[in-house]
Amino acid sequence: MADGAALDTNLVKCRALFLAAFPGEDATFDKMAGQVRDGRAFIEFSEDKKSFAILQPVRDLHVWTVGGDMAGIMELEESVSRRAAESGFDRMTALPSREHWDRALRARGWKSEAKTPLVKEL
């Protein structure tokens, strides 16, 4: 887990990116930030730091939210998928909140399941 000051800096950056995509969803972000602060979720950034993902390891590695530009998010999808498989996860899950995300992710091995909108076997 990141130290307090670094974590706060990362959460400020994530908040700005998240609220740019989801205006008025401050309370939603605050719930996710609380999970990150408590160590039940973590943040990953793209190499250029313009995109992020908040991930929650439950039975699967759950992609809670993403923000930033499409290229950075696709970079994150690839690197997070690889590290999740290396860490022993069998699959990842996500709830796409943007129209057409499922189409972009299907080309990368994601599929729909009955109870989970998007799943990727690792």
Number of C-alpha atoms within 10 A of each C-alpha: 12 13 8 10 9 11 17 14 11 17 20 13 16 27 19 14 19 23 15 13 14 16 10 11 13 12 9 12 18 13 11 20 23 12 16 20 18 11 12 14 21 21 20 17 22 20 12 9 13 17 24 26 22 21 24 22 15 12 11 17 23 18 21 18 19 26 22 20 13 14 12 20 19 16 16 20 18 13 14 20 19 13 12 18 15 11 9 11 18 14 17 24 24 20 15 16 11 9 7 9 13 19 11 12 17 14 9 13 12 21 17 14 11 6 7 11 14 21 22 20 14 16
